[in-house]
C-alpha cells in the first residue's frame, strides 16, 4: 500500500542535527567529568595501559596539566602498551619534553611491555624504569595496514624514526645506539638487559622502590636542572582515566569499531527503507561518527571501510530492485571481506575477530532476507489507491487539533486539520480528505444505537371448529 511520506532529506536533516546535539552533550560531559585535584606537592600517578592513540595522548596531557597546576613533585606514567599511532606518540613525547614537572615513565606491572611507540615514550621520560618481567623495543615503523613500508618511502620513514629515537635517547643521556637498533632491527630488551645497557635508568619492583631510587637524581625539566627530592615521603595522587575517556578508549577496540561501523550502516539502511521507525537514522549517524573516531586510532585499511559501506548499499538495493537474492548475497560477502581486511595487521591486538565478522555477515544477511520476504508478500497483496484509501478511515488525535495538530493512523503520525472545531487529544476522528501531506478530519460521530424494532401484537388464530363426530356403530 502506498502512503504519502514526508521528504526523506528533511527528516534525515533533523535526525543529523539531533545526533550532533547528542555528541555535543557527550563532549560537555567529557569536560565535566574531568577530575579536579587540589593536593599540592604530591606525586601524580597516571596509568597508560592501552594502545597509543588520541585518547592516551589527551589523558597524559591532562594528567601533566593537573600536576603542573598543583606544583606536583613528579608525574609517574605507568606504561603498558603494544604500540600505536606515531602521531599520538610524537605528541606525547613533545608534552613530556615540555613538562614543567619531572615525568617518570615506569614500565609496569610484571608482564607489561613498552613496544613500538611505547619505546619512544619510555626513553622520553626524565627518569625511565622497568618492573621485573617487562620488555621494551621492537620500534620498527610499519604502515597503516600493519605491513612493512617498502621502497624509497620506507627508507625515508625508517631513517626519520631512527634519527628521532637517537635524538630522544641522547637528550636523556641514554643508549642512543640501542635506540637506533630498536628502530632499524626491531631489537627488544628485558628488564635486566635494558638496565645493563642503559636503555632505562634502573629496575624497580614496585612504586616505593621506584621513588626511592629516583631521589637525588638531577634531570633537565624544561631547560632547568632539577634535583628530585622528597618523592618517597610526598603524598600520592592517582589520576586515572575518567569514565568518558575509558569509554572512548573502549571504542578504539577494533571489534567495537567494526560493530559500530556495521550498526551505523544498518541504521541508515533502515532509515532509507522505512523513514521514521524509531529514528534509526539518529542511531546510525551517532554510531558512524563513533566508528570513524575509533578507526582514527587504529591502523585501518580504508578499502575495508568502503566494502562495509558497499554491503549496506547492496542490501538496500535488494529491497528496491528485487535482485532475487543476488544483491543480498553480494552485500553479505562484501561485509565479511570488508571486516576481514578492516585492520589487516600482523599485530593480533589490532585485528578484528574473524568469528565476529562472519557471524555479523550471516546475521545481517538473514535479517535482510527476512525483510525482503516481507516486502515480497506485501507486493502480492491487492493494490489500493494510496492516500485516497485513507478517506473514511478512523484516526486518533495524538495532539489537540485547534485546528492543526497530529493524528495517528496505521502506525504512522500524520499532520491533520480539524474541519468542525477543536478536537481534544485522544479523541477519535474521521478522515474526510487528503491534501498533500495533511489529513482533513472531523469528529467521528458516535455510533447511534439502532431504534427498537416495532413489534406487532400477535393475533392468536381462532380455535378450529370441527364437525361433531359421527358414530360408526350400527
N, C-alpha and C positions, 0 to 999 in steps of 0.2 A: 504494500500500500504506500502510495506516495504522499508525503506530507510537506508542507511548506516549512523550510528551515531558515533560521537566522543566518546571515552570511558568515561563513566559517572564519574569514580573516578577522572580522571584528571580535568574534568570540575568542579566537586564539590570542588576539592582542590583549584582551582583558586578562586572559589567563597568564600570559607572559608578564604583564605588569604585576599580577598577584605573586608570581614566582619571584620576581625581582624584589618585591616588598618583603617576602619571607626571607630572602637572603640578606637584605639589609638589617632585618631584625636579628638574624643569626650573627651578623658582624657586630651589632651592638652588644649582643650577649657575650661575644668573644672579648670585647673590651671590658665589659662589666665584670666578667668572671676572673680577670687577671688579679692575682693576689697582691696585696699591698703589705710590705714588710717594714716594720718600724724598729726592729732591733738593730742597734748601731754597733760597729766594731766586731761583727760576727764573721764566721766562716760560712759562706753560702755554698750549699751542695746542690748541684744540678745532675739529673740522671738522663743521659742521652743514649738510650738503648734501642735504637731503631735505625732504619736506613737514613743516610744523609740526604735530606730533602728540604724543601722550603719550610716545612713545619719545624724541623730541628733547627734550622737556621734562625727562624723567628724566636723560638724558645730560648736558645742560647743568647741571642741578642737581648731579649727581655731580661734574662737572668743576670747578665752583666750590667744592664742598666740599673736594676734594683740594687746590685752590690755597690755600684758607684754612688748611687743616691744616698745610701746609708753608710758610706765610708767603711765598707767591709774590709776585714783583714786580708781575705783572699776569696777566690771562687774556685771550687773543686768541681770539675766536669767528669763524672763517672761515665766512661765511654765504652760502649759495646756495639759495634756496627760492622756489617759486612761490606760497607761502602755505599756509594750512591752517586748523586749528581755532582759533577765537577764544579758547576756554577755555585751551588749551595756550599760546597766545601771551601771554595775561594772566599765567599762572603764570610764564612765562619772564621777562617784564618785571618782575614782582614780585621774582623771585630776583635779577635783575641789580641792581635798585634797593636791595635789602637786602644785597648782597655786601659783604664786609669787605676785599676787594681790588679794585683797578681792573679794569674789564671793557672791553676794546676790541673793538668789533664791526667786522669788516673784510669788506666785500662783495667776494669774490674766488673764483676766479681770473677772468681775462678771459672775458666771456660770461656770467658769473653774474648773478643778479638777487635783489633783496630786495623781492619783490612782496607785495601784500596784507598778511598778518600779519607778513611779514618787514620791512615798513616800520616798524612799531611797535618791533620788536626792535632794529633798527638805531638808531633815534632814542633808545632807552633806554640805549644804551651810554655809559659815561663818556667815551669817545672813539669817534667814528664816522668811518670812512674807506671809500673805494671804490677798487678797482683800475680801470685804464683798460678801457673796453669793457663796463662793467657798468651796471645801471639800478636804480632804486628808485621805488616809488609804486604806483598803482592799488590803493588800500586801501579801496575802497567795500565795505561789508558785503553779503553775499549769504546766501540761506537755505541750509538743509542740502541742498537739491536743486540748488544752483547758480543758482537764479533770483533775481531782484530781490525784495526784501521790499516789498510794496505796502501801501497804507492807513496807518492810524494807527500800526500796529506798525512799519511800515517807517520812518516818520518818527522814531519813538522810538529805534529801533536806530541809524539814521544820526546823529541828534543826539548820542546817547551816544558812538558811535565817534569823531565829530568832536571832541567835548569831551575824550575820552581822549587823542587824538592831540595836541591843543593842549597838554594838561597835560604830557605826556611831553616834547614839544619845548621848552616853556617851562622845565621843570625843568633841562634840559641847556643852556639858553641858545641854542636853535636856532630856525629859522624856523617859528614856530607857525602863521602864515597859510598857508604852503605845506602844512604837515601837515594842516590842515583841508581844503584843496582836494584833497589826495590822497584824502581820505575822501569828500567830497561830490561831486567832479567826476572822480574816478579819474585825476588827472593823474599823470604819471611824469616822471622826470628822468634824464638821462645823468650820467656821472661829472663832467664839467666843469660842467654846469648845476647839479648838486646841490652841488658845492663853491662855485660862484659865488653861489648863493642861500642859502648857509649851512644847507643841509639836513643836510650832513655837514661834518666839520671840515676834511678835506683829501683829496686823491687821493694814492695810494701805489702804485707799480708792483709792489713786492714787499715781503716781510716785513722786510728790512733797512731800507728806506725808511720803512715804517710805524712801526717802533720808534724810528728816529732822529727823525722828526717829532713823535713823542709826547713826547720828552724835554722836561722843563721845564714841561709843562702842569700846571696846578693844577685838580684835579677834586674834586667832593664825593663822598666814599666813606662811605656810611652816616652822613651828617651831619658828617663830619670833612673839612676841606680837606686834600687830599693832593697833593703835588708829585711827578710821575712822574720818576724818576731811575734811571740805571743799567740801563735796559731793553736798550740795544744790546749791552752787554757781558755781560748776565746769561745763564746757560745756558738753553737752550730745551728744554722737555719736551713731546713730542707725546702727548696723551691722547686716543686715538681711541676709537671705539665698541668695546665688547667683541664677541666672536663672537655671544653671545646677543642683545645689543642690535641688532646688524646683522640677525640672523635675524628678530627681532620687527619691525624696520623693513622688512625684505623682505616680511613678511606684510601690511604696510599697503598694498601694491600692490593696486589694485582687481581686476586679473586674478587674482592669487593669492587674494584674498578670495572671489571668485566660485567659483574651483575648490575651495577649502576648503569653502565652503557646499554646493556640489554633491556633492562626495565624502562629506561628512558625512551629507547626506541619503541618499546611496546606501548607505552603511554601515548606517544604521539601517533602511533599507528591506529590505536583505538579512537583517538580524537578525530583522525581523518575519516575513519569508517563511520563513526556514530558520535558526532559532536554533542557535548553536554551531558554525558553519562558520568556522574560522579567526578567531573572535572579531571579526567585523566591527563589532559594536556598540561595542567599545572604540575602534576606529579612528574610527568615526563620531562618538562623543562628543568625542574629542580634536579632531578636525577642526572640529566645530561650535564648540567653545569658542575655538579659534584664529581661526575665521572671525568670530565676534562681536567678538573683540578687534580684528581688522583693521577691521571695519565701524565700530567706535567711533572710528577715526582718519580716517574718510572722510565726505564729505558724502553720506550714504546715504539712499535712498528706501525706507522700510520696507515700502511696498507691493510693491516688487520682491522683498524677502526673503520676504514672505508668499506670493507667487506661486511662488517656487522651492520652498518647503516644500510648497505645494499640489501641485506637479508630482509629488513623490515619493509623496504620499498617493494620487494618481491611479494612479501606476504600481503601487503595492501593491494597490489596489482592482482593477486589471485582472487581477491574478493570482487573486484570490479570487472576484470577481464574474463574470469572463468576459464583458466588455462587447464582445466581438468586435472589439477594437481601438480602439473609440471612446474609452475612458478613457485608453489609452496615448497616442493621438494628442493628446488634451486635455492630458495630462501634458507631452508634448514642447512643445506650444505655450505652456503656462504657464511652462515652464522658460526658453524663449527670450525671451518677453516680460519675465519677471522679471529676466533677466540684462541686457536692453537698458535697463531703467529702474532698475537697481540703483543707479547713480550718475548720474542724469540731470542732468549739469552741463555748462555750456558750456566748462569747462576740460578740454582733452584729457588733462591729466595725471591726472585722477581719473575717467576713463571706462573702462569695460570694453570690450575689443576685440570688435567685432561678429562677426568671424570666429570668435573663441573661443566666443562664446555660441552661434552657430548650429551650429558643429561639435560642441560638447558636447551640445546638444539632440539632434542627429541620432544621435550615438554612443550616448547613453543610451537613446533610443527603440529603436534597433536591438538593444541589449542586452536590454531588457525584452521586445521582440518575440520574440527567441530563447528567452528564459526561458519566455514564455507557450507557445511551441510545444512545449517540453519538457514542460511541465505538461499540455498537452492530450494529448500522446502517452501520458503516464503514466495519465491518466484513462481512456484507451481500453483499457488493459491489463486482463486479467481480475482481478476483485476477489479479495482474500484475506481471511482472518479476523483481520487486525490482529495484535496481540501474540500471540494464540494460535498464529499461523503460525510463531512463533519456536521453539515447543516441538519438540524433536528436532533442532534445528539445531546446528551446531558453532560455538563461540566460542573466542577466545584470551584467556587471562588477561593483563591489562595490569599488574596488581599481584599480590602474593601474596594469596591468599584464605585468611584464617585467623580466622574463617570468611568475613569480609566483605572485599570489595575491588571491583575494577572489571575488566570484560571488554570486549572489542572485537568487534562483530559488524556486518557490513554497513555499515562506515564510521561506526559510532556507538559511543560509550562508554557502557556501562550499569553500574549498581551490581549486584553479584552476591553470592550467598551459597552457599558450598560445603556440600553435604549429607553428603559422605562423607570428611571430613578435609581438612587443609590442601592447597592447590594452589599450586604454585610459578608465578612469573611466566613466561609464555611457553608454559605447558602448554595442551594442547587440552582443552576441557571440553564437556559435552553439556548443553543446556538441557532441564530436566525440567518446569518450570512457571514461570509469570509471576504474581507477586503485586504488584499496584500498579506501582511503578517499579523493582522489584527482581526480578532473574532468579535462580531457584534452579538450581544446576548441580551436576553430579557429574563426576568424571573420565571422560573419553571412553575407553572400553576399547580397547586396541589391537586392530587388525583381526587376527583369528585366521586363521592360514593354513589353508586347506582341506586335510583329510587326503587323502593319495594315494588315488586310486580303486582299489578292489580289482579285480584282473585275474584272470580265469580262464584256466588254461592252454589253449591252443588244441589242440584234438584234430584230428589230421590224419585225414581220411576214409580208409577202407581203399581200397586200389587197386581199380580197377574190373576185374571179371572178364569177359572176353569169350569167347564160344564159339570153338572152333577154326574157322579159316577153311575154307570149303568150296570146293573147286576146281570150276570150271565147265567144265573142259576134259573132253572125252569121250575 
